Amino acid sequence: MNKDRILLKLVLDEIGLEDLEIGDFRSRKILQKKMYLLQLTGVNLGYRYNWYLYGPYCPALANDTFTLRDEKKYDTEFTNYELNSRTKNKLHIIDSVISLPENPQTNEHEWLELLASLHYLRHIAYWPGKDDPQFEEVFKKLKESKPHFQDKKTLAEAAWEKLDKAGLVRRKTLE
């Protein structure tokens, strides 16, 4: 097992995704969005994301995850490693952001897609002539590319508020 996948395995264990249940689409979507959001804490796992039908997506993460799932059945090398406390703390900074709002009108995979998509559209998407797109503009772009969020403005506002409270509306990362 290479060191990058050992690190991925340790991170997944730390955030509660150690079982690598990636057999269904929702599980893979949760993994992709959580890893996108976790990297905002400054724990750089080297994954770069593209815009995809369901928001930020990283093909390299998908490949590494499937490889890791197969390797972990046979490889115990990762048991010789552990994350340092600073990294563990950084990984949990995002917990309050990714937690579902009270009285959620959604599920975990949709909530994570919404958070990651709003952040990506705000900070990474190209905005011709704009340096500082605000919620209404970002939500408009979200609806254009993801019609399933068309009638979820209140939920999107709640996600934007969580991102803002964490400082992720004004900044790209939490570093």
N, C-alpha and C positions, 0 to 999 in steps of 0.2 A: 504494500500500500504506500503511495507516495505521500509526502508531507502535506500537500494541499488537501488531500482527501482525509488525512488524519485530523487536520484542523477543522474541516467541514464536519466530520463525525463528532468531534468534541463540542462544537457549537450546537449541532443538532441535539446532542444529549443534554446540553445545558438549557436549551429552550423547550425541552419536552417533546421533541420530534425524533427521539432515538429509535423508534421502531421502523422508521422509514416506510410508513404505509403510503406508498406512492402508486398503488395499483389503480386508483380511480382519479378522475379529473379534479374533483374538489380538493383532494389531498395534495395533489401536485400544485394546484393554484395557491393553496394556503402556504405551502413551502416556498414557492417563488416570491410571494408578496411579503412573507415574514422576513425572508433573507434580504430582500430589497430594503425593507424598513430597518432591519437590524444594522445594515451597513451604514445607515445614517448616523449611527452612534460613534462612528470612527473605527469600528472593527472592520478593517478592509480585508475582505476575503478574495479580492481580485475579480469579482464578478461584475460584468458590465451589462447593462440592460438595454433592450430595444423596445419600442412601442409595439404592442401586439394586440390582438383582438380583446384580450382580457386584461389589458394594462401592461405594466413593465414585465418583461420576460427575458430570461437569460438562458440561451441554449446550452452554454457551458455548464451552468448549474444543473440543468436537467441531465446532461450526460454524466456529470460527476456523481449525481445522486443515484442514477441507475448502476453505475460502476461500483459505487460504494456499497450499495445494497448487496450486490453480488460478492464483493470482496469481504464484507464483514462476516459473512457466513463461514469464511475459511481463515480469516486473518485476525489474530489477537494482538498484533503489533500496537494497535491504538491504545491498548490498556497500559502501555508504558508512558503515556503522555497525559497531561491535564492542562486545562486553561489556567492562567494565572488569575489572581483575584481582581486585578484591574480590568482585565478583559471580561470576566464574569459580571462585574459591576456595570460595565458599559452595555453589555447585552441586555441587562434588565432595566436600563434607563427608558427603553422604548415600551416597556410593559403597560404603562398607563395610557399611552397613545393607542396601542393596538387592542386594548380591552374594549369589548362591546359596550356601547352606551347603555344607560338604564332604559328599561322598556324598549329594547331594540326592535325595530321593524325590519330586521334583516338577520342574516346568519353570518358566521365567522368568515367564510370565504368571500362573500359579497362585501362585507365591511373592510376586509384587508385589501380587496381589489379597489375599493373606493379610496381608501387612504393613500395607497401607493400611486394610484392613477392621478389623484389631485396633486400630490407632491411632484410626480414626474412632469405633469403638464405645466405646473407652476415654474419649475426650476430647470427642466432639461429640454422640454419641447421648444421648438423654434417659434419665436414671436416676432414677426417682422416689425421693426420700428418700436418695439415695446421692451422695456427692461423690467417692468414691475407689474405684471398682470394681476388683477385683483379677482376676488371670488367670482363675480358675475361673468367675467370673461373666461375664466378657467372652467366654470360650470357649463358655459355655452359650448366650449370646445369638447368637454366631456360628453355632453349630450349628442353632439355631432358624431363622435366616434363610438359611443356606447349608448345606443338608444334605450337599452334596458334600464338606464338611470334617468330617463326622461322625466318621470314623475316622482323622483326621489330627491327633490331639492332640499327638503328639511333634513333628510339623512346626510346629504352632502354638506350642508351647513354645519351639522354636528361634527362631521369628520374634519372639516376645515377648522373648526374651533379647537378640536383636539390637537391638530397639527400646529395651530397658532400658539396655543398654550405651551406647547413644548418648544416653541421657537422655530419650527420648521416651515412656517410661511415666509418669514423674513430671511431665513438662512437655509442653505442646501443641506447642511448636516448639523449635528448636535455638538461637534467638536468646538 
